[in-house]
């Protein structure tokens, strides 16, 4: 599939998606939103066919994503409330589609991740950023709200950090982003790709179906009591234990060899290094 504002490359069973509007710091407009939504649908199909194991989302040029495009914002200022409802709903569907992808999404963040860019970081499962990255939920500075991204941001940073950062709209450092859980690893820019690749290598040692199930388990269990979660967690582990992939993983561990999916994708991590 061809895109105007995105580029995609395949590295084995890893897909690397790059926001490609460097002249406007990869800012969102309605066209970028439509393309990202279409990309997420195509990626879900590829994952279902077994063509993909993980994806990386990055930004071209000096920044990851600076939020909303100024020209687009000027257009929305003239929209009716109903038109703005449709516009916001389209953006919400885009974030939800990326958030629900049944495979790991790794964010490669640099420069700035502001507004919707911070929201895009929030829907990544693993976020690696350069130490000079600036983050911010800056919408209140413009008299609006981080509304569409709020379910995804709250799931990452929690209500206490959101009270501070949503209300002030202040920009904050990569170190603070790590402290509140928005990013997971902070490295110098020169080491960013190596850090991303290290995560990918680790992900490729895990069963692809198990990864999808583990990702789905998190929202299913979060916020429930242990008693409420027991039926969900018991069914989840029972299903994995009797699955073809689960049986292969357990046999490989007992036989001190790499499982079939690890051999298939060329990883070098020995089963003896794995701790259960």
C-alpha positions in Angstrom: 0.0 0.0 0.0 1.4 3.4 -0.9 1.2 6.4 1.4 1.8 10.1 0.9 2.8 11.0 4.5 4.2 7.7 5.8 7.0 5.5 4.7 7.2 1.8 5.6 10.1 -0.7 5.3 10.3 -4.4 6.1 13.3 -5.9 8.0 12.4 -9.6 8.0 9.2 -9.7 10.0 9.7 -6.3 11.6 7.9 -3.4 10.0 9.3 0.1 10.4 6.8 2.9 10.0 8.1 6.5 9.7 5.9 9.6 9.9 7.2 11.5 6.9 6.4 15.2 7.1 9.7 16.5 8.4 9.0 20.1 7.2 6.2 20.4 9.8 7.8 18.1 12.4 5.5 15.3 11.4 2.4 17.0 12.6 -1.0 15.4 12.3 -3.7 16.5 9.8 -6.7 14.6 8.6 -4.7 12.9 5.8 -2.0 11.6 8.2 -4.8 10.3 10.5 -6.5 8.5 7.6 -3.2 7.0 6.5 -2.3 5.8 10.0 -5.7 4.3 10.4 -5.3 2.4 7.0 -1.8 1.3 8.0 -3.1 -0.1 11.3 -5.7 -2.1 9.5 -3.2 -3.5 7.0 -0.8 -4.3 9.9 -3.5 -6.2 11.7 -4.1 -8.3 8.6 -0.3 -8.9 8.2 -0.1 -10.0 11.9 -3.0 -12.4 11.4 -1.3 -14.0 8.5 1.9 -14.4 10.5 3.9 -12.0 8.3 4.9 -9.6 11.1 6.3 -10.0 14.6 6.6 -6.4 15.7 6.5 -2.8 14.4 8.5 0.3 15.1 7.0 3.8 14.8 9.5 6.7 14.2 9.5 10.2 12.8 11.6 11.7 10.0 13.7 14.7 10.4 14.3 16.5 13.7 11.2 15.4 15.7 9.0 12.4 16.2 5.7 14.3 16.1 4.9 17.9 17.1 1.1 17.4 17.5 -1.4 19.0 15.2 -0.6 20.8 12.0 -1.2 24.5 12.1 -3.1 24.6 8.8 -5.3 21.8 10.0 -6.0 23.5 13.3 -7.0 26.7 11.4 -9.5 24.6 9.4 -11.0 23.0 12.5 -11.4 26.4 14.1 -14.0 27.1 11.4 -15.7 23.7 11.8 -19.1 23.4 13.4 -19.4 21.4 16.6 -20.7 18.4 14.6 -17.8 18.6 12.2 -15.4 18.7 15.1 -17.1 15.7 16.6 -16.5 13.7 13.4 -12.9 14.9 13.1 -12.1 14.0 16.7 -13.8 10.6 16.3 -11.6 9.8 13.3 -8.5 10.6 15.4 -9.7 8.6 18.3 -10.3 5.6 16.0 -6.7 6.0 14.7 -5.2 5.8 18.2 -7.5 3.0 19.2 -6.5 1.0 16.1 -2.8 1.3 16.8 -3.3 0.7 20.5 -5.2 -2.6 19.7 -2.6 -4.1 17.3 -2.0 -7.7 18.3 1.7 -7.4 18.2 4.4 -5.3 19.9 4.6 -1.6 18.9 7.9 0.0 19.7 8.1 3.8 19.6 11.4 5.3 18.5 11.1 8.9 19.8 13.4 11.8 19.3 13.2 15.6 19.2 9.7 16.3 20.4 6.5 14.4 21.1 3.9 17.0 21.8 0.1 16.9 22.0 -1.0 14.1 19.7 2.6 13.1 19.4 2.7 12.3 23.1 -0.5 10.4 22.5 1.1 8.4 19.8 3.9 7.6 22.2 1.3 6.5 24.7 -0.2 3.8 22.4 3.2 2.3 21.8 3.9 -0.8 24.0 7.6 0.0 24.4 9.0 3.5 24.1 12.6 4.3 23.6 13.6 7.9 23.4 16.7 10.1 23.0 17.7 12.0 26.1 17.0 15.4 24.5 13.4 14.6 23.7 10.7 17.0 24.9 7.3 15.7 25.7 4.1 17.6 26.5 0.3 17.4 26.7 0.2 21.0 25.5 -3.4 21.4 24.5 -4.5 23.7 27.3 -2.0 26.3 26.1 -4.2 26.6 23.1 -7.5 26.6 25.0 -8.4 23.1 24.1 -8.0 19.6 25.8 -5.9 16.5 25.4 -9.3 14.7 25.2 -8.9 12.2 22.4 -5.5 11.0 23.7 -6.6 10.9 27.3 -7.7 7.2 27.6 -4.3 6.1 26.2 -2.2 8.6 28.1 -4.0 7.9 31.4 -3.3 4.2 30.9 0.4 5.0 30.7 1.0 7.8 33.2 -2.0 7.5 35.7 -4.3 10.2 37.0 -1.8 12.0 39.3 0.8 12.8 36.6 -2.1 13.7 34.3 -3.4 16.2 36.8 -0.1 18.0 36.7 0.7 17.7 33.0 -2.8 17.9 31.4 -3.6 21.0 33.4 -0.3 22.9 33.1 0.4 21.9 29.5 4.0 22.1 30.4 6.7 20.5 28.4 8.8 17.9 30.2 12.0 16.0 29.8 12.7 12.5 28.7 13.8 11.6 32.2 10.5 12.8 33.6 8.7 10.8 30.9 10.5 7.7 32.1 9.6 8.5 35.7 5.9 8.6 35.0 5.9 5.6 32.6 5.4 7.3 29.3 8.8 6.1 28.1 10.8 3.1 29.1 14.3 3.7 28.1 16.3 7.0 27.6 19.5 7.0 25.7 21.7 9.4 23.7 20.5 10.0 20.2 23.4 8.2 18.7 22.4 5.0 20.6 18.7 5.2 19.8 18.6 2.7 17.0 20.7 0.2 19.0 18.4 0.4 21.9 15.3 -0.1 19.7 17.0 -3.1 18.1 17.9 -4.6 21.5 14.2 -4.6 22.4 13.3 -6.1 19.0 15.8 -8.9 19.5 14.2 -9.6 22.9 10.7 -9.6 21.5 11.7 -12.1 18.8 12.6 -14.7 21.4 9.0 -14.8 22.7 6.1 -16.7 21.1 4.2 -14.4 18.7 0.8 -15.8 19.8 1.9 -15.4 23.5 2.9 -11.8 22.9 -0.5 -11.0 21.4 -2.3 -12.8 24.3 -0.1 -11.0 26.9 -0.9 -7.7 25.3 -4.6 -8.4 25.4 -4.5 -9.6 29.0 -3.3 -6.3 30.3 -6.5 -4.2 29.6 -8.6 -7.3 30.4 -7.2 -7.5 33.9 -6.3 -3.9 34.8 -8.7 -2.4 37.4 -10.3 -5.7 38.4 -10.0 -7.3 41.8 -8.1 -10.6 42.1 -11.4 -12.4 42.4 -12.8 -10.7 39.4 -9.7 -11.4 37.3 -9.3 -15.1 38.3 -11.7 -16.5 35.6 -9.9 -14.4 33.0 -6.4 -15.3 34.0 -7.1 -19.0 34.6 -8.7 -19.3 31.1 -5.9 -17.3 29.5 -3.1 -19.5 30.9 -5.0 -22.7 30.4 -5.5 -21.8 26.7 -1.8 -21.0 26.2 -0.6 -24.2 27.9 -2.6 -26.4 25.5 -1.9 -24.4 22.4 0.5 -25.6 19.8 2.8 -22.7 20.5 2.7 -23.2 24.3 3.4 -26.9 24.0 6.4 -26.2 21.7 7.7 -23.6 24.2 7.5 -25.9 27.2 9.0 -28.8 25.3 11.9 -26.6 24.1 12.5 -25.4 27.6 12.6 -29.0 29.0 14.8 -30.1 26.1 17.2 -27.2 26.5 16.8 -25.9 22.9 15.4 -22.9 21.2 11.7 -23.0 20.3 10.7 -23.3 16.7 9.7 -19.6 16.4 13.1 -18.5 17.7 14.9 -20.7 15.2 12.7 -19.6 12.4 13.5 -16.0 12.9 17.2 -16.4 13.4 17.6 -15.4 17.0 20.6 -16.5 18.9 19.4 -16.5 22.5 19.7 -19.9 24.0 16.9 -21.5 26.0 19.3 -21.9 28.9 19.3 -18.1 29.2 15.6 -18.0 29.7 14.2 -17.9 33.2 10.7 -18.9 34.0 
